[in-house]
Amino acid sequence: RTARNTKHNINEKTVKNYLETFGYLEKGQLEVGNLLMGDMAQSYEDDFRIAIKTLQQFGGIPVTGEIDAATKQLMRQRRCGRPDRELHEGGRH
Amino acid sequence: KRFAKQGEMWKHTNLTWSMSSRLIPSQLNLHETRHVLARALDVWEQASRLTFTEVNSDEADIVVSFARRNHGDAYPFDGRGSILAHAFFPGSGRGGDAHFDDDELWLLQPKNDDEEGTSLFAVAAHEFGHSLGLSHSSVKGALMFPWYQGIQPNFVLPEDDRHGIQDMYGPKVKKKWADNPNYRPIQTPPTTTTTTTTTTTTRRPYIHYHDRHHTNHRHDYNPRNPEKPNYYPTPPTYYPIPPHHPRPTPETTTRSVTNRPARYPNVGHEYPSHPRPNYPNHNVPKAKPSPTVRPTPSSDIPDTCNTSYDAVALIRGELFIFKNRYHWRIGSQGRYPQYPIEISRMWSGLPKDLTHVDAVYERPDKKIAFFVGRKLYLFDSQYLVRGYPKPLTHLGLPESLEKIDAAMVWGHNDKTYFYSGTMYWKFDEEEGRVELDYPRDMSMWKGVGYNIDSVFQWRDGKTYFFKGKGFWKFNDLHMRVEHERQLPSATFWMKC
């Protein structure tokens, strides 16, 4: 069996994918953000930081809103595949 | 910071569980694996009124599978990565089932694990929490905490999890059954069953006597009279469809065989308590049943008052019901006479050797979409739009998708949805592609199960799901069927 890959590189893309997989961020939300200018783009930037803070809070690590070492370590940890925040249909969360 | 309930829970407390007959662990001893899983279930049994009986059937409430990567649901595994397993909330079909990543190195002994090995007991106890209706908890140390924490040797269910399960199913009743105030006389001689006894139980209302824990028995059947449906949706109101101006029909012949896969055989044989004889010893899932072309005998005209439906759609305000090669049309004056007639008589652009259609819906732009096997046929009134049929992949649907079960524009948010098997997609009509955050699991539409036949929005703005010869009215707000029991389609829609 191949050894567990615990050193995989964590960058903004993998963080976004992680946040989407486990229900902290809706898929495609940031792509729309990149198209918008001014304060609308800023609000999508905030969504990303809010999602990181929510993950940090749920995971019981310091809430900084940054992709810091503790957050990277949390994201490398083995875990259940279900989302932490369950999706709803019809736009309600 | 505490447990979270997802909302779904089991209506009965005597749950059955089984290893999947197909997806078994490729690296573990089966007998020991079953023993570990039984211990993990016992964690929840000791804290609640639930009881778990192992059976040997893929129809059990909780079916445990060991699978790799993409394994037919919306949550692929990642090899030896960070995702270990997942499970589905209570419900029919796949509801309650637990999937474990077969690429992981699972440890069966309760010794402390390390970076490589993972305790199957710890993960199974967590996943079974989902199977019972618990979501993730943000309490560190709780069993339902989403990140793996290994397991302490003499494991005791943490308080947060105990509160969660007892909040849903009630605490275990330890008192002797004789002096239990709500004990009621047994009407049939008790059959002694214990947790580890393996028996094939069929889901029927019965009195279950369980003496190992001296729990009082429960009347599981409902003494009330069977509920009479206390409503009748407004009867369909009809108005004539605007006349079509037939144009010369270009001779388009596209030959495509459409077929409907045979229903998957149901495994349900007796299972001795010791390991199963001649057990398949490799993890290659059985090949999918080869799709068989539905025969088209001359007399495949469906019986109007005794049939299921392949597709149902509201087109130009009239109700079209499709079955085999035929369709009925219900207008303002009721069912059109001389129906059912061949579908191809109205939509000649469909394949000549058409056996049935899978799904039909009227798009917001008033074009009519027919799904036949892996293809989409788009019609402008009766005329096939140039460039069609197109493959399902053209809509962003996966290559592996063999057919669509149903399609509709959902009145709740005016978005288009496609359904197939255990999954569904939201479709962006402007983009012409399914949206990114899909597919999702059908259990979102509570009560309709999987593999539906059709869905559509009727003139009363309500959503109706069809399966077999019955239908459910669906509550869009609560995202669940309005009545557990299906209503007969023939009586209501065909006025039989």
Interface residues (C-beta under 8 A of the other chain):
Chain A: R1 T2 A3 R4 N5 T6 H8 E20 F22 E26 K27 G28 Q57 F58 G59 G60 L74 M75 R76 Q77 R78 R79 C80 G81 R82 D84 E86 L87 H88 E89 G90 G91
Chain B: Q6 Q27 Y75 F77 G79 R80 G81 S82 I83 L84 A85 H86 A87 D101 D103 L105 E115 E116 T118 V123 H126 E127 H130 S135 H136 S138 K140 P146 W147 Y148 W410 H412 N413 E435 L436 D437 R440 M444 W445 D476 M479
